[in-house]
């Protein structure tokens, strides 16, 4: 097992784990030897434990370095033992990092679902107010209809701003856990928010910009709304100019 690097017999494995016993991470529950590579199972990490860190073994009389010329068999056994220990901690660290990622997301998401729902409600109302301007009835109450559009724009922008404040915190957690195995949506799903796949979460640097170029993509939600409002305003202004309607 251990792929092409080492072959470890059953007897060697028993001896290796006997020597490694004081150094194994807490929560190790099983060692699977059925495949070419050792697999380890751990109690579920919460992400709030101390990160598993491989301990030094160079002072251990049964694990410290022995040269091949001094004792070839012992040299090989200790090399294998150190490799096994590294693999145990590599897997433990990766599982802990995923758990820590999920735990941090649970801390920061908080009211994001409610904020997103509010935004969706206001965005839908904005679309309705804008579409109404194309209805024949709107000509009979143009100024009030445009006023309602402006109110809907303001509410949608405010809702987007509120969501962005939470989304920025989520983006910061994504950055913090850059080396976790979990992708962003998978981590949010594991945290209990599968609906987050539809949320607009930009990268952290985008939230700190004061200006966005017209061709920049993946911008925060408030910037997306600003662009939409700008397009709506330009259209309403042009309609008013061409029709001679005062808005």
C-alpha beads as a LAMMPS data file, in Angstrom:
LAMMPS data file: protein, C-alpha beads

247 atoms
246 bonds

1 atom types
1 bond types

-500.0 500.0 xlo xhi
-500.0 500.0 ylo yhi
-500.0 500.0 zlo zhi

Masses

1 110.0

Atoms # bond

1 1 1 0.000 0.000 0.000
2 1 1 0.984 3.713 -0.097
3 1 1 1.041 3.540 -3.855
4 1 1 4.365 3.241 -5.610
5 1 1 6.296 4.946 -2.786
6 1 1 6.232 2.145 -0.230
7 1 1 4.907 -1.346 0.219
8 1 1 3.902 -2.066 3.800
9 1 1 3.150 -5.556 5.045
10 1 1 0.490 -6.272 7.648
11 1 1 3.121 -6.980 10.270
12 1 1 4.941 -3.733 9.463
13 1 1 1.692 -1.803 9.701
14 1 1 0.971 -3.189 13.152
15 1 1 4.452 -2.212 14.315
16 1 1 4.201 1.231 12.740
17 1 1 0.914 2.058 14.470
18 1 1 2.225 0.725 17.736
19 1 1 5.098 3.205 17.493
20 1 1 2.875 6.037 16.257
21 1 1 0.185 5.591 18.891
22 1 1 1.314 8.522 21.117
23 1 1 1.392 10.852 18.100
24 1 1 -1.876 10.079 16.343
25 1 1 -4.480 12.880 16.238
26 1 1 -7.455 12.758 18.565
27 1 1 -10.590 11.505 16.904
28 1 1 -8.946 8.953 14.613
29 1 1 -11.459 6.102 14.586
30 1 1 -10.453 3.819 11.741
31 1 1 -7.613 2.983 9.359
32 1 1 -8.778 1.505 6.061
33 1 1 -6.166 -0.753 4.458
34 1 1 -8.388 -2.143 1.696
35 1 1 -6.992 0.073 -1.077
36 1 1 -3.503 0.856 -2.325
37 1 1 -3.418 3.980 -0.200
38 1 1 -4.222 4.122 3.499
39 1 1 -7.471 5.879 4.317
40 1 1 -8.344 7.293 7.700
41 1 1 -11.645 8.031 9.374
42 1 1 -12.111 10.626 12.099
43 1 1 -14.840 11.744 14.400
44 1 1 -16.623 14.648 12.762
45 1 1 -14.662 17.859 13.255
46 1 1 -16.557 20.936 14.396
47 1 1 -13.904 23.320 13.117
48 1 1 -13.624 24.825 16.566
49 1 1 -10.990 22.395 17.794
50 1 1 -7.326 23.250 17.519
51 1 1 -6.096 22.496 14.027
52 1 1 -4.393 19.077 13.868
53 1 1 -0.646 19.614 13.574
54 1 1 1.847 16.848 12.888
55 1 1 4.100 16.427 15.933
56 1 1 7.868 16.063 15.828
57 1 1 9.186 12.544 16.391
58 1 1 12.925 13.092 16.022
59 1 1 13.579 12.523 19.742
60 1 1 11.585 9.305 19.913
61 1 1 14.003 6.347 20.175
62 1 1 11.710 4.224 17.978
63 1 1 11.044 6.872 15.333
64 1 1 14.165 9.038 15.142
65 1 1 16.313 8.821 12.041
66 1 1 18.467 5.759 11.500
67 1 1 20.697 5.649 8.446
68 1 1 20.321 2.894 5.918
69 1 1 23.951 1.901 6.346
70 1 1 23.441 1.475 10.070
71 1 1 20.314 -0.673 9.870
72 1 1 18.540 -1.008 6.529
73 1 1 15.380 -2.671 7.843
74 1 1 14.956 -0.187 10.669
75 1 1 15.679 2.711 8.332
76 1 1 12.913 1.581 5.962
77 1 1 10.423 0.972 8.757
78 1 1 10.951 4.418 10.266
79 1 1 10.695 6.093 6.861
80 1 1 7.387 4.335 6.331
81 1 1 6.205 5.325 9.802
82 1 1 6.968 8.998 9.162
83 1 1 5.160 8.821 5.825
84 1 1 2.099 7.255 7.441
85 1 1 2.076 9.901 10.168
86 1 1 2.253 12.665 7.579
87 1 1 -0.653 11.144 5.663
88 1 1 -2.767 10.864 8.802
89 1 1 -2.273 14.530 9.607
90 1 1 -2.680 15.634 6.004
91 1 1 -6.160 14.104 5.886
92 1 1 -7.036 15.302 9.399
93 1 1 -6.005 18.857 8.521
94 1 1 -8.042 18.838 5.326
95 1 1 -11.161 17.612 7.093
96 1 1 -10.630 20.134 9.886
97 1 1 -10.171 22.964 7.391
98 1 1 -13.454 22.102 5.693
99 1 1 -15.192 21.978 9.082
100 1 1 -13.666 25.321 10.128
101 1 1 -14.811 26.850 6.828
102 1 1 -18.386 25.685 7.393
103 1 1 -18.344 26.822 11.030
104 1 1 -17.194 30.314 10.056
105 1 1 -19.886 30.550 7.387
106 1 1 -22.537 29.645 9.964
107 1 1 -21.294 32.547 12.080
108 1 1 -21.493 35.182 9.333
109 1 1 -24.466 34.186 7.156
110 1 1 -26.986 35.052 9.885
111 1 1 -29.846 36.980 8.214
112 1 1 -28.550 36.693 4.639
113 1 1 -31.520 34.523 3.537
114 1 1 -33.986 37.137 4.796
115 1 1 -31.999 39.969 3.230
116 1 1 -31.906 38.144 -0.100
117 1 1 -35.653 37.491 0.089
118 1 1 -36.256 41.186 0.717
119 1 1 -34.094 42.090 -2.250
120 1 1 -35.941 39.657 -4.517
121 1 1 -39.279 41.140 -3.410
122 1 1 -38.142 44.699 -4.085
123 1 1 -36.515 43.760 -7.404
124 1 1 -39.758 42.143 -8.547
125 1 1 -41.705 45.243 -7.521
126 1 1 -39.217 47.380 -9.434
127 1 1 -39.697 45.302 -12.561
128 1 1 -43.470 45.666 -12.238
129 1 1 -43.246 49.444 -11.794
130 1 1 -40.964 49.775 -14.818
131 1 1 -43.084 47.532 -17.037
132 1 1 -46.192 49.512 -16.118
133 1 1 -44.755 52.588 -17.828
134 1 1 -45.277 50.790 -21.146
135 1 1 -48.978 50.186 -20.461
136 1 1 -51.466 52.568 -22.104
137 1 1 -52.911 53.421 -18.692
138 1 1 -49.563 54.881 -17.621
139 1 1 -50.050 57.781 -20.041
140 1 1 -52.981 58.943 -17.927
141 1 1 -50.824 59.172 -14.776
142 1 1 -47.303 59.484 -16.102
143 1 1 -45.834 61.555 -13.276
144 1 1 -47.261 59.371 -10.465
145 1 1 -46.169 56.228 -12.327
146 1 1 -42.621 57.544 -12.671
147 1 1 -42.663 58.570 -9.026
148 1 1 -43.616 55.029 -8.033
149 1 1 -40.750 53.768 -10.192
150 1 1 -38.301 56.027 -8.354
151 1 1 -39.591 54.772 -4.999
152 1 1 -39.164 51.180 -6.169
153 1 1 -35.647 51.971 -7.365
154 1 1 -34.721 53.398 -3.971
155 1 1 -36.116 50.420 -2.102
156 1 1 -34.331 47.959 -4.377
157 1 1 -31.030 49.777 -4.026
158 1 1 -31.398 49.842 -0.239
159 1 1 -32.183 46.117 -0.175
160 1 1 -29.163 45.396 -2.372
161 1 1 -26.943 47.484 -0.106
162 1 1 -28.156 45.590 2.965
163 1 1 -27.494 42.234 1.321
164 1 1 -24.044 43.340 0.137
165 1 1 -23.011 44.080 3.709
166 1 1 -23.627 40.449 4.621
167 1 1 -22.277 39.149 1.309
168 1 1 -18.972 40.927 1.915
169 1 1 -18.583 39.084 5.215
170 1 1 -19.289 35.798 3.432
171 1 1 -16.712 36.672 0.764
172 1 1 -14.148 37.329 3.491
173 1 1 -14.758 33.841 4.897
174 1 1 -14.288 32.392 1.401
175 1 1 -10.916 34.142 1.226
176 1 1 -9.906 33.025 4.703
177 1 1 -10.497 29.388 3.796
178 1 1 -8.871 29.488 0.389
179 1 1 -7.081 26.193 1.008
180 1 1 -10.135 24.185 2.062
181 1 1 -11.272 21.450 -0.313
182 1 1 -14.850 22.692 -0.372
183 1 1 -15.947 25.018 -3.157
184 1 1 -17.963 28.103 -2.177
185 1 1 -21.423 26.743 -2.921
186 1 1 -20.615 23.358 -1.405
187 1 1 -19.418 25.035 1.792
188 1 1 -22.580 27.151 2.022
189 1 1 -24.701 24.062 1.413
190 1 1 -22.832 22.224 4.168
191 1 1 -23.501 25.210 6.429
192 1 1 -27.234 24.761 5.788
193 1 1 -27.820 27.224 2.957
194 1 1 -28.263 25.362 -0.359
195 1 1 -30.205 28.362 -1.687
196 1 1 -26.987 30.398 -1.541
197 1 1 -26.126 29.160 -5.037
198 1 1 -28.449 31.934 -6.277
199 1 1 -26.980 34.696 -4.108
200 1 1 -24.792 37.394 -5.618
201 1 1 -21.505 37.245 -3.723
202 1 1 -18.638 39.109 -5.354
203 1 1 -14.965 38.844 -4.447
204 1 1 -13.827 40.886 -1.457
205 1 1 -11.852 43.376 -3.547
206 1 1 -15.004 44.261 -5.493
207 1 1 -16.761 45.440 -2.334
208 1 1 -13.910 47.849 -1.604
209 1 1 -13.987 49.591 -4.962
210 1 1 -15.426 53.064 -5.243
211 1 1 -15.744 52.891 -9.023
212 1 1 -16.637 50.085 -11.419
213 1 1 -15.851 50.061 -15.115
214 1 1 -18.760 49.458 -17.447
215 1 1 -17.342 46.124 -18.561
216 1 1 -16.457 44.781 -15.122
217 1 1 -18.358 41.615 -14.300
218 1 1 -19.054 39.847 -10.998
219 1 1 -19.734 43.160 -9.287
220 1 1 -21.657 43.535 -5.986
221 1 1 -25.436 43.479 -6.033
222 1 1 -25.807 47.203 -5.360
223 1 1 -23.668 47.991 -8.404
224 1 1 -25.823 45.694 -10.525
225 1 1 -28.891 47.560 -9.323
226 1 1 -27.226 50.934 -9.966
227 1 1 -26.558 49.909 -13.561
228 1 1 -30.165 48.771 -13.983
229 1 1 -31.511 52.025 -12.565
230 1 1 -29.208 53.994 -14.841
231 1 1 -30.648 52.163 -17.849
232 1 1 -34.205 52.719 -16.636
233 1 1 -33.605 56.422 -16.035
234 1 1 -32.078 56.857 -19.478
235 1 1 -35.074 55.148 -21.069
236 1 1 -37.640 57.178 -19.110
237 1 1 -35.797 60.407 -19.918
238 1 1 -35.684 59.564 -23.615
239 1 1 -39.389 58.676 -23.677
240 1 1 -40.210 61.943 -21.968
241 1 1 -38.069 63.917 -24.409
242 1 1 -39.430 62.235 -27.534
243 1 1 -43.056 62.312 -26.396
244 1 1 -42.936 65.789 -24.923
245 1 1 -44.192 64.346 -21.627
246 1 1 -43.008 66.106 -18.498
247 1 1 -42.018 63.626 -15.818

Bonds

1 1 1 2
2 1 2 3
3 1 3 4
4 1 4 5
5 1 5 6
6 1 6 7
7 1 7 8
8 1 8 9
9 1 9 10
10 1 10 11
11 1 11 12
12 1 12 13
13 1 13 14
14 1 14 15
15 1 15 16
16 1 16 17
17 1 17 18
18 1 18 19
19 1 19 20
20 1 20 21
21 1 21 22
22 1 22 23
23 1 23 24
24 1 24 25
25 1 25 26
26 1 26 27
27 1 27 28
28 1 28 29
29 1 29 30
30 1 30 31
31 1 31 32
32 1 32 33
33 1 33 34
34 1 34 35
35 1 35 36
36 1 36 37
37 1 37 38
38 1 38 39
39 1 39 40
40 1 40 41
41 1 41 42
42 1 42 43
43 1 43 44
44 1 44 45
45 1 45 46
46 1 46 47
47 1 47 48
48 1 48 49
49 1 49 50
50 1 50 51
51 1 51 52
52 1 52 53
53 1 53 54
54 1 54 55
55 1 55 56
56 1 56 57
57 1 57 58
58 1 58 59
59 1 59 60
60 1 60 61
61 1 61 62
62 1 62 63
63 1 63 64
64 1 64 65
65 1 65 66
66 1 66 67
67 1 67 68
68 1 68 69
69 1 69 70
70 1 70 71
71 1 71 72
72 1 72 73
73 1 73 74
74 1 74 75
75 1 75 76
76 1 76 77
77 1 77 78
78 1 78 79
79 1 79 80
80 1 80 81
81 1 81 82
82 1 82 83
83 1 83 84
84 1 84 85
85 1 85 86
86 1 86 87
87 1 87 88
88 1 88 89
89 1 89 90
90 1 90 91
91 1 91 92
92 1 92 93
93 1 93 94
94 1 94 95
95 1 95 96
96 1 96 97
97 1 97 98
98 1 98 99
99 1 99 100
100 1 100 101
101 1 101 102
102 1 102 103
103 1 103 104
104 1 104 105
105 1 105 106
106 1 106 107
107 1 107 108
108 1 108 109
109 1 109 110
110 1 110 111
111 1 111 112
112 1 112 113
113 1 113 114
114 1 114 115
115 1 115 116
116 1 116 117
117 1 117 118
118 1 118 119
119 1 119 120
120 1 120 121
121 1 121 122
122 1 122 123
123 1 123 124
124 1 124 125
125 1 125 126
126 1 126 127
127 1 127 128
128 1 128 129
129 1 129 130
130 1 130 131
131 1 131 132
132 1 132 133
133 1 133 134
134 1 134 135
135 1 135 136
136 1 136 137
137 1 137 138
138 1 138 139
139 1 139 140
140 1 140 141
141 1 141 142
142 1 142 143
143 1 143 144
144 1 144 145
145 1 145 146
146 1 146 147
147 1 147 148
148 1 148 149
149 1 149 150
150 1 150 151
151 1 151 152
152 1 152 153
153 1 153 154
154 1 154 155
155 1 155 156
156 1 156 157
157 1 157 158
158 1 158 159
159 1 159 160
160 1 160 161
161 1 161 162
162 1 162 163
163 1 163 164
164 1 164 165
165 1 165 166
166 1 166 167
167 1 167 168
168 1 168 169
169 1 169 170
170 1 170 171
171 1 171 172
172 1 172 173
173 1 173 174
174 1 174 175
175 1 175 176
176 1 176 177
177 1 177 178
178 1 178 179
179 1 179 180
180 1 180 181
181 1 181 182
182 1 182 183
183 1 183 184
184 1 184 185
185 1 185 186
186 1 186 187
187 1 187 188
188 1 188 189
189 1 189 190
190 1 190 191
191 1 191 192
192 1 192 193
193 1 193 194
194 1 194 195
195 1 195 196
196 1 196 197
197 1 197 198
198 1 198 199
199 1 199 200
200 1 200 201
201 1 201 202
202 1 202 203
203 1 203 204
204 1 204 205
205 1 205 206
206 1 206 207
207 1 207 208
208 1 208 209
209 1 209 210
210 1 210 211
211 1 211 212
212 1 212 213
213 1 213 214
214 1 214 215
215 1 215 216
216 1 216 217
217 1 217 218
218 1 218 219
219 1 219 220
220 1 220 221
221 1 221 222
222 1 222 223
223 1 223 224
224 1 224 225
225 1 225 226
226 1 226 227
227 1 227 228
228 1 228 229
229 1 229 230
230 1 230 231
231 1 231 232
232 1 232 233
233 1 233 234
234 1 234 235
235 1 235 236
236 1 236 237
237 1 237 238
238 1 238 239
239 1 239 240
240 1 240 241
241 1 241 242
242 1 242 243
243 1 243 244
244 1 244 245
245 1 245 246
246 1 246 247
